[in-house]
Amino acid sequence: MSKTTTHDTARADVYTRVTDRILEDLAKGVRPWLKPWTSTNTEGRITPPLRHNGTPYKGMNVLLLWGEALAKGYASPIWMTYRQATELGAQVRKGEHGSLVVFADRFTKTERNDKGDEVERSIPFMKGYTVFNTEQVDGLPAHYYAKPEPKGDPLPLIEAAEDFFARTSARFQHGGNRAFYAPARDCIQLPAADAFRDAESYAATKAHELIHWTGHETRCAREFGKRFGDSAYAREELVAELGAAFLCASLGITPEPREDHASYLEHWLAVLKADKRAIFSAAAHAQRAADYLHGLQEPQALAA
């Protein structure tokens, strides 16, 4: 195999790995470059991934590392190779798996043309290598673990919505950069409120996860699928989306659409095309969930 063919094959392999990684995120309903909150960031902007020396990553590597941080819940924006960690006197923890980034450049090759003259040809190449987030590394200097100082005023929450959520007695925990309902712990996990774009996005996300919370066997007992890609899972997400819309309407909240939920569109379309009654069923479940949450307001409201 010629040297050129080897480079072409290696570059194609990197393209495949990168594309597969992005497709994997999309298959999970995640577009890592768009979400209603910023990763552990209270400054109202998304923090770019940084090399160990503070230099920002660019291009495809930004998308790759945003995706990794979102999937694995990393708060730190700083990444480094195994060797760079070792040179800093630190150690990647045993069992940790690295993340893919790519390096693209060109090299010059001297060849002879048909006339026998020497000519230089610039050949592009690309290779992948592995980096680790500082949260996977022990023994780094303290500044690598420092968190950005909050800037600006705290996010002004919507008082009526917060009162409504509190009266449900659902357990909310804040931290990390993912929003989800954990059935095993019967708990709703959210990023910090100040990490959201605005109060409406925070309230809408809370409402969405609260609808999932109603699906517990002790409440509305919905038995839909739990794995993304299953039609039953798409039904549960559709119920949560509609239920959150019903709640937001009753609370007078008009949030911007959650961009990551747009990734579910193709799954919803598949469900709706396969079953013409699916939207009616989803709406009924969503209304039942919303009514259940409204019903939790009454006893406490009377006692107040």
Secondary structure, 3 states (H helix, E strand, C coil): CCHHHHHHHHHHHHHHHHHHHHHHHHHCCCCCCCCCECCCCCCCCCCCCECCCCCECCCHHHHHHHHHHHHHCCCCCEEECHHHHHHCCCEECCCCCCEEEEEEEEEEEEEECCCCCEEEEEEEEEEEEEEEEHHHEECCCHHHHCCCCCCCCCCCCCHHHHHHHHHCCCCEEECCCCCEEECCCCEEEECCHHHECCHHHHHHHHHHHHHHHHCCCCCCCCCCCCCCCCHHHHHHHHHHHHHHHHHHHHHCCCCCCCHHHHHHHHHHHHHHHHCCCHHHHHHHHHHHHHHHHHHCHHHHHHHC
